[in-house]
Every structure is written in C-alpha cells, then in structure tokens.
C-alpha cells in the first residue's frame, strides 16, 4: 500500500506524528535542563521528580500545540 500525494488523512497523521516527535524532543531537553537546575534548588531526592513532572507537562503541551498547528496548516494548504 502506497501513500497517495495529497491524501488528507495521511497528511493529518503525518502532522500529528511530527507533533509527537517535537514533543518528545521538548520532553528530553526539559528533563535534562530541569534536572540540572532543580538539583541545586531542592536536592537529589525530590529534584528528579520535579524535573520529570515538568518535562512531562512541557512535552505534552508541545505535542498538542505542534500537532494542532501542523494539522491546521495541512488543512489550509489542502483548501
């Protein structure tokens, strides 16, 4: 099965997958930087949890925003 150029459903799926990829990248960067910063503020036991929770929230937000933005862009280009 091959993808047909200009297939709206395939374009939406690709846009959402790209949004998820960007969200995962944001998650990783936030976790790395957050872990370094929070260890100086709260100390080892709780700093990892704070960094992880912050990274999850940022990653999810970026995934949703980028996915919606790219889907909207695909819809406007198709019209």
N, C-alpha and C positions, 0 to 999 in steps of 0.2 A: 504494500500500500504506500503510495507516494503522496506527498503533500502538494496540493494544487496552489500555485501562487495566487494570492488574494483571497484565500479561504478565510472568511471572517472568524469561524470557530477556532481554527488553528492559530490565527493571529492573536486571539484573546488568550488562548492557552500559553502561547509563547510569551506574551506580555506579562501574564501572571507568574510564569516560571522565572522570568527575568527579575521581576519584583522580589520574588522569594530569594533569588541569588544575591541581590543587592542587600536585602535584609539580613541574610546570613553574614555577609561581609561587614555590615554595620555592627552586628552582634559580636563578631570576633574582635573588631577594633575596640569597641566599647568595653568589652571584657578585659582585654589586655591593658588598656589605659586605666580603666576603673580599678583593676586590681592593684596597679602600682600606686594610684593616688589614695585609695581607701586604706591601704595597709599603713600609711603614715598617719591617718586620722583615727581609725578605730582599732587597729592592731589585728594580728593574724586570725583569731577565730571568727570574728564577725565581718571582717573586711571582705572575705571571699564571697560570703552570702550577699552582702550589699552590692558588690561588683556584678555578681551573677544576675541578681534581680534587675538591676539597672540595665544590664546588657540584654536581657530577655525583653524588657519593655521597649527599649530602643529598637531592637531588631524587629519585633512585631510591628511597631509603628512604621518603621521604614518600609517593611514588606507591604503593608496595606497601602500606604501612600503611593509608593512607586508602582505597585500593581494597578491601582485605580488610575493613576496618571497615564501609564502606558496603554491601558485598555481604552481610556478616553481618546488618546492620541490615535490609536488604531481605528476607532470608530469614526473619528473626524476625517481621517485620511480615506476611509472607505466610502464616505458620502460624497 
